[in-house]
């Protein structure tokens, strides 16, 4: 078989790039069955599609054999099938099919964690028993404190009054398995009163979600790294001394493959839970559901296999000794400096990046349509996360596929699923330094919705410094967009106590409206290469702020919904109304 010709260097947009002819190539004999996710455009086509795929024969685009189901998900438009690459290419042309792709595990990608009065609102790197999450104090006040930072005075003194605290709100920590007995998750601040963690049996929805009989979800803490991560994230979101929503109901489901329950369909289970929940007799309606995703899909790519790399709407040639992935294609030198080259390979040009997954994006979209508010991490690779209309959105590695005789595009500036999926509030991290700035590791860009404290954040942990309430449990500090994301989730969970009918769109508007504007240092973004790690990378200069929706004393009237007052047009005077009779 003749090798592919190197494509000419040009300046065509990626979507119309002219690749070398493949006419003379023939497929390899490798027709390995692999697990693909087929996403349909409409739910109503599921039954007919099942029938076509799973019986001999089928329409023009369906293979003639009986296709084996890897996983059926009746609640979703996604179905997993074992297919060859050629069959997947064929099925993609079926008019019922929106997209088809290998599962992210088949592609070698992984899910990875991306995280009162006190005189120790601590930005320092070490942990003492009395340290508190500094994000609480900063986002409550909404203004900077002089010389407060890990490179200045590490601790600040002040009082935080969290009045609306997430009562009658269901917060789902979609992360590692948390320990319900940790004092942070108790009903009372002193660690007493029982746990607010509800160990929900997600597998009671198996029939709806996966088309199998119901089972029992097991809450084993088998993975110390991811379970510690989940515990830390939960403490920031709902902890009773380190967190925001201190009266919220706490639910927990793991997205990690190391979990004994498996990692598939977690968002479908959350949607089934949301749809099935009963009316709360206290509020007279269903509790709102808000979900925290402090994880994302991470992929790797050996640049030696790449034939094209695109950047800022243009196409470039195959990387060679004279072309650096750092300076030519949008990779930051920070990545190499901090070991973000894939550790499992010897090729120094194999780089990690946050990846989107079309099937996971579909699950997120359907959860949004169901009214579930979702918050996700931007990622920790100091990469540019663009919006779909942005100039960098289609930056891609372009790699030949000798089986299907096509070129495959791997987009590396779209941010991760689910954090950057449409409908998710995307969060980038703020550093703990005196100069308030984006954390150097944090992804950012136009896809970022808000910045929140993410470095040296104190919270519950599975090891570390003994919790002052019970020496069998621990607190510790961690950094990442994983830690910034639950700050936003917690603040919005507090708002949901007051505005229980708030939609995902209204939640984003609420957060943006009350955020502190233009307080972050924003050194020049410039063009490639990015040379200032603390640039917002064209992201919005919005700093998360907590809005006190309840008075500290007296009665607060019930609020049924949320609307922002118009910024233009006539709003005053208001017409007085009087009761008649």
C-alpha positions, 0 to 999 in steps of 0.5 A: 500500500502506497503511503499517504502524501503529505498534504500541501500547506494552505490557509483554507478553513478546516471545514473545507481543507483539501486533503490528499486523494485516497483513491489508490488506497485500499482498506486494511484487513483489520475489521475489528469489532469495537464499541460505538455509540450511535446517537439518533436525532429523535427518540421516536426512531429508537424502536425502528432503529433497534429492529433494523440493527438487531435483525438480519437485513435492514435499510440501505445504511444498516449492515445486513448482519445482526448487530450485537448490542453493547449497551441499550439506554432506552431513556437516551438517544444513545445506543452502544453497538459492536461495529467495524469501522466500515460499518460505522461509516455506513451507519452514519449516513442513515437519516435517523442518525445524528452522530456515531463515534467510538466510546471515549474508552475505546478511543483511549480517553479517560474520565479524570478529576479536574479540586461563619467567622474565621481568622483563617480564611486561608490562601496558604498551601499548608493546612491547619485544623482551623483553616477555612475555604477562602472562596467563601469569604472572597465570594461573600464579600465580592471585593479583594482584601489588601495583601491577602494571598499565598504570596502575602498574608496567607490568612484573612479575618472576617464573618460570612453570613450564608442565609439561603443555604440550599434547603430543599435542594437536591445536590448531586455530586457526580464524582468519587464516592464520598463518606457520608459520616464525615462531619462536613456532611452532618446536619449540624455544624458540630458534626452531629444530627446524622448525615445529609447524604442520601445513598440513593439506589440509582440502579432502581432505574435500570429498566428505564436507563439501560433496559435491564432489570433493577439492581443495587448501587454499591457505595464502596470506596475502592479508589482512594484518588477519585474518592478523595477527590469526590469528598473534597468537591462535596465539602466545597459544595455542601460542607457545613463549615467549608461549603456553601449549601449547608442544608441541601440534600446530598446525592452521589454517583461516580463517573469513574471506571474504577467504581464497581458500578461502572461508569456508563450512563451516569447522567441518564441515571441522574435524569431518571432520578430527577423525573421520578422524584416526588413532590416535597410536602414542605414546598409543594413542588419537586426539589430542584436538581443541581449537578457538579461535574469536576471531571472531564474527558482527557485524550492524548495524541502523538503528534508524529501521527498527525498530518495536519494541525489547524490553528485560528481558522487556518490549516498547517502542514504535518509537524516536523523538526522545524515546527514546535507544537508549543509555538506553532499549534497553540500548545502552551509551554506550561504543558511541557513545563508541568509534565502534561505530556502523556507519561505512558509514552516515550514520544515527547510530542505526545500531548494530553488535551481535554476532549469532547464526546458527542454521546456525553454531550447528548446526555447533558443536553437531555438533562438540561431539557429536563430542567437539571442545572449542571456545572462543569470544570474547564480543565487544568491543561492551560488550554484555550476553550472556545465557543462554537462560533469562535475562530479556534473552535475547529482547531484540530489534529487531522489523522488518516484512517486506513480502514475507512479511507477517511481523515479523522479530525480531533478537536483540541480547543473545544474544552472537555465533556461534560464541562464544556458541553452546551447547557453546562455552566463552565468554570475556570479557576482563580489563583490564591495569590495577592494579585487576583488572577486566573490560575496558571494551570486553568483552561479558559477562553470564550467558553468560560462562563465564570471564574471562581476560587480554585487554588489552595482550597480547604475542604473535607478529605480522606487523609490529611489534617485531622478534622477538629470535630472528629480525629478519624476524619480529615481536611486538606487543601487541593487546587484545580478547576475541580475546586472552582466548580463546586464553589459555583454549584454551591452558590447556585444551590443556595439561590435555588432554595429561594428560586425553586423554579429556576431554569438552567438558562436562568441559573446562568443569567443569575450567576452572571448578573451578580458576579463581580465584574472586571476584578481579575488581572487580565494581562494581554491575551495576545496571539499564539503562542500564549506566553502569559499563563495568567491571561483570561484567554479572552474569557469573561472577567466575571468573579463568582459572588454569593447573593444573600437572598434572605434577610439576616433577621425578619421574614423574607417573602417567598419568591416563585421565580427569577427574572433580572430587571431590564437594563434598558427601557422604562421600569419606573414609576411603578403603578400603585394598586389598591385593594377594592371592597 
